[in-house]
Amino acid sequence: MKISIVTVCFNSSKTLATTIDSVIAQTFKDFEYIIVDGGSKDDTVDIIKKYQNSLNNKIKWVSEPDYGLYDAMNKGIKMASGEVIALLNSDDLFCDEQALEKVVDAFTHNPKLDSVYADLYYVSQNDTNKIVRKWTTGKQRLFKNGWHPAHPTLYLKKRIYEKYGFFNLDFKLASDFEIMLRFFEKHKISSFYIPESFVKMRLGGETNKSFRSIYQQNQECLMAFEINEINVNKWLYPFYRLLPKLFQF
């Protein structure tokens, strides 16, 4: 089973090398690594070129303007040739060298399985060894009750994207939430939870920069329920979504 790991980036020279190093360190080697750069103006492309030798023929990359994060993700997914696709952001990194191996083992034991997901550590922007918060996803529950997988730990069969669609570019902050809601609840894909942390995510992303961003993301989440025709209490949902996070610190 081949896994396609997709990293999208833009002016990511400060963090990209750490991300790539964590990919190279994986014990499972039947993967391809796809990097979609949005036309960076810093040293990002030079870093990608430097690592080409380390990754031999495993790396594909492109650097050109795009319409943002989710457009770049769609581009990377369409470039992928693997049966399973992982999305690892340019400021995230694997914290378990056996993450891919464990994912493949889960899919191998159940060939009809659609997805696998795990837990995640939020870490300091400047010190990835400093864990600030742990996202313990747990077994699948209803999205309207505040549950959803940690997106950087989600591994999906490529056929799921091909059958049910890609990231919706109408969403600026919560397209990852919308696509998971669409897959898990509207189309009822099968899933398997691995109760281990696979990824470290640096704090400081677009969705948690300010109260305004958090508010906008919550509004987009409510819109995701609406367009997928899934009932949710629009007044209580923001509390269901945010309250569990307070206990993760």
N, C-alpha and C positions, 0 to 999 in steps of 0.2 A: 504494500500500500504506500503510495506516494503522497506526501503532504506538501502543499504550497503555502509558504509563509509570506504574507504580504505586509510590507511596511510602507506607509505613505509619509512623506516628509516635505518640509519647506523651511529653508534656513535653519537646519537642525544640526549644525556642525558641533555644537556643544555636547550633544547626547547620542548622536547616531552611532558612533564607534562602540559605545557600551552596549547598545542594542544588538549590533552585528556580532560582537564578541559572544554575547549570550546565545545567539543562534549557532555559531560555529561550535560552541561547547556542548551542544546537544549530543547525547549518546546515540540517538537514532539518526541515521545518515541518509535515508532515502527521502530527501526533501529537495525542493527548489526554493530559492529565495528571490522574491520579486520586490524591488524597491521602486516606488513611483514618486518621483520628485516633481514639485510644482514649478520648477525653474528657479532654483535657489540662487541667491546673489552672494552667499558666503562660501565657505569651503566644503559644503555638503557633497557636491559632485566629485571633488578631489578625494574625499574620504571613500566614497563608493568605488572609485577607480582603484584606490589603494588596496581594497579588500578583494578585488576580483581574483587575484592570484590565490588568496587563502581559500576562497570558495570554489575554485576551479571552474567547472562548467555548471555549477549549481545556481549561479546568480543571473537574473535578468533585471535590467533596469531601464528607466526612461526618465528624461528630465525635460519637461515642457509645461507651459501654463495649463492650469485646470480651473475648475469652478469651485474649488474648495476641497475639504477633507473627504466628504462622502463621494464626490465625483471621482477623486483619486482612488478611493477604495473600490468603486465600481470598475474602474479601469484595471486595477490590479487583479481583481477577481476574474475578469474576462481574459486576462493574460495567462491565468493559471492553467496548468496541465495536470495538476494533482487531483486525486479523488477527493481529498479532504483539504479544506482551506482554513487557515488561521490568520487572524489580523493582529499584528503586533505594532503598536505605534512607535514612532521614532524617539519618544522619551520614556518608553517602557522597556523592560528587559525580563527574560526568563530568570527565575530564581531557583528553578529546579532543572538540573541538567538532564533528567530523565523524563521531563514533561511530555515530549513527543512520543517517547517509547511507551509511556503509560496510556496515552491517548490511542495509539495504534493498537495496543493490547485490548482496550475496551471495544474498539470497532471490530477487531478480529474475532472476539468472543461472540459478537452479535452482528453479523454482516448486514442485517436489515436496519441497523441503528442509523438515525439521521444526524444526531449531534451528541457532543460530549462537552461538558463544562466543568470548571473547578472554582477554587477560591483565589483571592487576590490580596496582596499587600499594597497599601498606599504608603509611600516613603517620602522622606524629605527631598525637596527639589535639589538640594546641594549635597546630600549624603544618602545614597541609596541603601546604606546599612541601617539607617534610622527608620524604623517602622513606626508610623504615626497611627495607622488604622488598619484593621484586618476586615476584609469583606468576606464573611462566611456565607456563601450563597445558599447552601442547603438544598434539599430535594425540591423538585418543582412544586410550586403553589400558584395561586391566581395572581396575575399581574395587578389586578385592581386592589389587591390587598398589600401592595407595596413590594412584591417580589419580582425580581428578574435576574437572569444570570449576569455575572461580571463579563461584559462584552470582550475584553482582551483575553479571556480564558475560554472563549467559545470556539469550538471546532465543528464545522458544518460540512456535510457532503456537498460537493459543487453542484450536484443535481438539484439540491434544494433551491439554490439561487436561480438556476435555469428554469425550474418549474414555477416558482412562486415570486420571482422578481428580485430586483437589486435595491440598493439604498435609494430612498425617495429624496430627491434634491430640493423638494419644497421645505424640508426640515433643515434648519441651520445648526441646531444644537442637540436634537434628539432623534436623528434618523436611525441611530443604532438601536434606540429603544423601540421605535416604530417597526423596524424590520424583525426584531426579536418577537414583539407582540404578534406581528403578522404570521411568523413562522410557527411559534409555539401555541398560540391560542386560536387564531383563525384557521390555520391549516393543520393543527394538531400533530406536528412532527414529534417523533420519538426522541428521548434524551436519556443521557446517563451522567450522573453526578459523581465526580471524583473529589472526596473531601480533603483536598490538599491544595496548598497555595502554589500556583505555577508561575505567576507573573508579579513583578513589582511595577507599580505605576507611580510616577512622580506627581505629587500634588502641584496644582497650579494650572490645570488645563482650562480650556475655554468654558466648560460648564460649571466650574466652581471658582471663577475669578471674582465674582461680585454677587450681591443679592439680586441685582437686576438679571444677571445671567441665570441664576437659579430659578427666578420667577419665570423667565422666558422658557427655560427648559421644561418646567412644570406645565406651562400652557401648551407647549408642543406635545407633551405626553398625553394631555387630555385630547388634543386634536388627533393623536394616533388612535386612541380608543374610538373616536367618532368615525374616522374614515374606514376603520376596520369593523365597524358596526358591533362593537363590544360595549355593553353597558357598564358604566362606572359612576360613582357618586362624585361629581366634580368638586364638591365642597370638602369632602372628607379625604379624597385621594391624596392631595398634597401632604397631609399629615401621615397617612399610611406610608407614603413614599419616603418621607424625611425622618420620621421618628426612629425607625430601626437603625438608621445611620448613626444616631447619637450614641448607641450602645456598642458601636464598632471601634471607638477610640480607646 
